Amino acid sequence: MKNITLSAEERLIEQAREQARSRHTTLNHMFRDWLASLTADHERTQKIDALFARLDHADAGGKFSREDSNAR
């Protein structure tokens, strides 16, 4: 695991530490979770973009009315 150094306003850091304490965890653990979530969101976005690029050639054959769209 690699260490990094961050800087933020002291008040903000204390508020974040209080949040961590209320969740029975550490600020460091919350930060690692946030990084993992950020990465997962980016990967999901890339996968969705790739899917739309593959489907770009698909044509539904025209516009559909509300009734057509809701017909079962």
C-alpha positions in Angstrom: 0.0 0.0 0.0 1.3 3.4 -0.9 1.1 6.5 1.3 0.0 9.9 0.1 -0.2 13.3 1.7 -3.3 15.5 1.4 -4.0 18.9 2.7 -7.4 20.5 3.7 -8.8 23.0 6.1 -8.4 21.9 9.7 -12.2 22.4 10.3 -13.0 20.1 7.4 -10.6 17.4 8.6 -12.1 17.5 12.1 -15.6 17.2 10.6 -14.6 14.2 8.5 -12.9 12.6 11.5 -16.2 13.0 13.4 -18.1 11.3 10.6 -15.6 8.5 10.6 -15.9 8.0 14.4 -19.7 8.0 14.1 -19.4 5.2 11.6 -16.9 3.3 13.8 -14.1 3.6 11.2 -11.2 5.8 10.4 -10.8 8.7 8.1 -8.1 6.7 6.2 -10.6 3.8 5.6 -13.3 6.2 4.4 -10.8 7.8 2.0 -9.8 4.4 0.6 -13.5 3.5 0.2 -14.1 6.8 -1.6 -11.2 6.1 -4.0 -12.5 2.6 -4.7 -16.0 4.1 -5.4 -14.5 6.8 -7.7 -12.6 4.2 -9.7 -15.6 1.9 -10.0 -17.8 4.8 -11.2 -15.2 5.6 -13.9 -14.9 2.0 -15.0 -18.8 1.7 -15.2 -18.9 4.9 -17.3 -16.3 3.6 -19.7 -18.2 0.3 -20.1 -21.5 2.1 -20.7 -19.8 4.4 -23.3 -18.2 1.4 -25.0 -21.6 -0.3 -25.2 -23.3 2.8 -26.7 -20.5 3.0 -29.2 -21.1 -0.6 -30.2 -24.8 0.0 -30.5 -24.5 3.3 -32.4 -25.3 1.6 -35.7 -28.5 0.2 -34.3 -31.7 1.7 -35.8 -35.1 1.2 -34.2 -36.8 1.9 -37.5 -38.3 5.3 -36.8 -40.1 7.1 -34.0 -42.8 5.4 -31.9 -45.9 6.9 -30.4 -46.5 6.7 -26.7 -49.1 4.0 -27.4 -46.7 2.0 -29.5 -44.0 2.3 -26.8 -46.4 1.1 -24.1 -48.1 -1.7 -26.1 -47.6 -5.1 -24.6 
